Amino acid sequence: MRLVRELRDNSVEFLTSFGSAVIFFLRLLAYTPRALLRPRLVLRQVYVVGAESLVLIMMAGLFVGMVLGLQFYTTMAKFGAEQSLGAVVVLALVRELGPVVTALLFAGRAGTALASEIGLMKATEQLSGMEMMAVDPVRYVIVPRFLGAFIAMPLLTAIFNAIAILGSWWVAVQLMGLDNGQFWSPMPDNVDVFDDVLGGVLKSVFFGAAAGLLAVFEGFRAYPTAEGVSRATTRTVVMTAMAVLVLDYMLTAILI
């Protein structure tokens, strides 16, 4: 019976949180046109969540590409298909690994920063002070941060893919001895711009919206205590990771 009660309570809490997130998202969309009229706030947040995550994204992309190049070359060489290595690496990155890994790294670095920042502003009553001055904190604090995450995610994904492809090329050509032309020549015939590249861009857009929404939502509804802020930060990482994986499956099923 205790297990049944816990399942019931968790289900009710999940549905309640999901409904609140949807309503919060609609509220953000309503304020988005006005926020775009103040581009400096949005660009500032793009820099904070995007540019300050750039080193992490580039380092992760480099080593992910190197691992792909090493693993794929070793496996494909057994079947005499190492000449297709470049196309396979690019397809794996632009379709799946690039958007997903970037979104997970973004959640761990920028998402937690957004959630904790907004949670601390709530704990120190800065948001309440804005409301007392007839300033809507959602419009001036939350929406620019959400838009910053939404814009930064596709850009970070593109950089991740580019660095990963270079890392794979370095391992395959410079270390494993694959011919440079064999690495690059299969790409134009096997990588489609609309089906593959734009599909990955579409995924990164959805992942950016999900990561930005969950980060600001968890921070805005955090309890105004140190424990509440820490729990909101933890929920941001967990919920963003789950949302990215679920969205990845749904989008892949639609795009195939």
C-alpha positions in Angstrom: 0.0 0.0 0.0 2.9 2.4 0.7 4.3 1.7 -2.8 0.8 2.4 -4.3 0.5 5.7 -2.4 4.0 6.8 -3.5 3.2 6.0 -7.1 -0.1 7.9 -6.8 1.6 10.9 -5.2 4.4 10.9 -7.7 2.0 10.7 -10.6 -0.1 13.6 -9.2 3.0 15.7 -8.6 4.3 15.0 -12.1 1.0 15.9 -13.8 0.7 19.1 -11.6 4.2 20.1 -12.5 3.7 19.4 -16.2 0.6 21.5 -16.3 2.3 24.3 -14.4 5.2 24.2 -16.9 2.9 24.3 -19.9 1.1 27.4 -18.4 4.4 29.0 -17.6 5.6 28.3 -21.2 2.5 30.0 -22.6 3.2 33.0 -20.4 6.8 33.2 -21.7 5.5 33.1 -25.3 3.1 35.9 -24.5 6.0 38.1 -23.3 8.5 37.1 -26.0 7.5 39.8 -28.6 8.1 42.5 -26.1 11.3 41.0 -24.9 12.7 41.0 -28.5 12.2 44.7 -28.5 15.0 44.9 -25.9 17.7 42.8 -27.7 20.5 43.9 -25.4 19.0 41.8 -22.5 18.6 38.8 -24.8 22.1 39.1 -26.3 23.5 39.4 -22.8 21.9 36.1 -21.8 23.1 34.5 -25.1 26.6 35.4 -24.0 26.2 34.2 -20.5 24.7 30.8 -21.3 26.4 30.4 -24.7 29.8 31.9 -24.9 30.7 30.9 -21.3 29.8 27.3 -22.1 31.9 27.4 -25.3 35.1 25.9 -23.8 33.2 22.9 -22.3 31.4 22.3 -25.6 34.5 22.4 -27.7 36.5 20.1 -25.4 33.7 17.6 -25.2 33.2 17.8 -29.0 36.9 17.2 -29.6 37.1 14.0 -27.5 33.7 12.7 -28.7 34.9 13.1 -32.3 38.2 11.4 -31.5 36.4 8.5 -29.8 34.1 8.1 -32.8 36.9 8.2 -35.2 38.9 5.5 -33.3 35.9 3.2 -32.7 34.4 3.5 -36.2 37.7 3.0 -37.9 38.5 -0.1 -35.9 35.1 -1.6 -36.5 34.8 -0.6 -40.2 38.3 -1.8 -41.0 37.2 -5.3 -40.2 34.8 -5.2 -43.1 36.9 -3.2 -45.5 34.6 -0.2 -45.3 36.9 2.4 -43.7 36.5 4.6 -46.7 33.0 5.4 -45.5 34.2 6.5 -42.1 33.8 10.3 -42.7 30.2 10.0 -43.8 29.3 7.7 -40.9 30.8 10.0 -38.4 29.0 13.1 -39.8 25.7 11.3 -39.9 26.0 10.1 -36.3 26.9 13.6 -35.1 24.4 15.7 -37.0 21.5 13.4 -36.5 21.9 12.3 -32.9 25.1 12.7 -30.9 25.6 16.4 -31.6 22.2 17.7 -30.4 21.8 15.2 -27.6 25.3 15.6 -26.0 25.2 19.3 -26.4 21.9 19.5 -24.6 23.0 17.3 -21.8 26.2 19.4 -21.3 24.1 22.6 -21.6 21.8 21.3 -18.8 24.8 20.5 -16.5 26.5 23.9 -17.1 24.1 26.6 -18.2 20.8 25.1 -17.0 21.9 24.7 -13.4 23.4 28.3 -13.5 20.1 29.7 -14.7 18.1 27.8 -12.1 20.3 28.7 -9.2 20.5 32.3 -10.2 16.8 32.7 -10.4 16.3 30.7 -7.2 18.7 32.9 -5.4 17.0 36.0 -6.7 13.8 34.6 -5.2 15.4 33.6 -1.9 16.8 37.1 -1.5 13.4 38.6 -2.4 14.7 40.4 -5.4 11.8 39.2 -7.5 9.3 40.2 -4.8 10.9 43.7 -4.7 10.4 43.9 -8.5 6.7 43.0 -8.1 6.3 45.7 -5.4 7.6 48.2 -7.9 5.0 47.1 -10.4 7.7 45.4 -12.5 6.9 41.9 -13.8 9.9 39.7 -13.1 8.8 37.1 -15.7 9.0 39.8 -18.4 12.3 41.4 -17.4 14.2 38.5 -15.8 12.8 35.1 -16.9 12.0 35.7 -20.6 15.5 37.0 -21.6 17.1 34.0 -20.0 14.8 31.6 -21.7 15.4 33.3 -25.1 19.1 33.2 -24.5 19.1 29.5 -23.9 16.8 29.0 -26.9 19.1 30.9 -29.2 22.4 29.6 -27.8 21.6 25.9 -28.1 21.6 25.5 -32.0 24.8 27.6 -32.1 26.6 25.4 -29.5 25.4 22.3 -31.3 26.9 23.5 -34.6 30.2 24.2 -32.9 30.2 20.9 -31.2 29.6 19.1 -34.5 32.3 21.0 -36.3 34.9 20.3 -33.6 33.9 16.7 -33.3 34.3 16.1 -37.1 37.8 17.7 -36.9 38.7 15.4 -34.0 37.5 12.4 -35.9 39.4 13.5 -39.0 42.6 13.9 -36.9 42.4 10.4 -35.4 41.4 8.7 -38.7 43.8 10.4 -41.0 46.7 11.5 -38.9 46.8 8.5 -36.5 45.2 5.6 -38.2 46.6 6.4 -41.7 43.3 6.8 -43.6 43.6 8.7 -46.8 42.5 12.3 -46.5 40.3 12.1 -49.7 38.7 8.9 -48.5 37.6 10.7 -45.3 36.0 13.7 -46.9 34.8 12.5 -50.4 31.8 10.3 -49.2 30.1 13.1 -47.4 28.5 15.0 -50.3 26.8 11.8 -51.6 25.7 10.4 -48.2 24.9 13.4 -46.1 21.7 15.2 -47.1 21.3 18.9 -46.1 17.5 18.7 -45.5 17.1 15.3 -44.1 20.2 15.1 -42.0 21.6 18.5 -41.2 18.3 20.4 -40.9 16.9 17.5 -38.9 19.7 17.9 -36.4 19.1 21.7 -36.3 15.4 21.1 -35.6 16.3 18.8 -32.7 18.7 21.4 -31.2 15.9 24.0 -31.4 13.5 21.8 -29.5 16.2 20.9 -27.0 17.0 24.5 -26.4 13.4 25.4 -25.8 13.1 22.4 -23.3 16.3 23.1 -21.5 15.7 26.9 -21.2 12.1 26.3 -20.1 12.9 23.8 -17.4 15.8 25.8 -16.0 13.8 29.0 -15.6 10.7 27.2 -14.5 12.5 25.2 -11.7 14.4 28.3 -10.6 11.2 30.5 -10.5 9.2 28.0 -8.5 12.0 27.1 -6.1 11.4 27.4 -2.4 13.1 30.6 -1.1 15.7 28.7 1.0 19.1 27.3 0.4 17.7 23.8 0.3 15.0 24.8 -2.1 17.5 26.3 -4.5 19.7 23.2 -4.4 16.7 20.9 -5.1 15.6 23.1 -8.0 19.1 22.9 -9.4 19.1 19.1 -9.1 15.6 18.9 -10.7 16.8 21.0 -13.6 19.5 18.6 -14.6 17.3 15.5 -14.1 14.2 16.8 -15.8 16.2 18.3 -18.7 18.0 15.0 -19.3 14.7 13.1 -19.4 13.0 15.7 -21.6 15.9 15.6 -24.1 15.9 11.8 -24.4 12.1 11.7 -24.8 12.1 14.5 -27.3 14.9 12.9 -29.2 13.0 9.7 -29.6 9.8 11.5 -30.7 11.6 13.7 -33.2 13.6 10.8 -34.6 10.4 8.8 -35.1 8.8 11.8 -36.9 11.9 12.6 -39.1 12.7 9.1 -40.2 
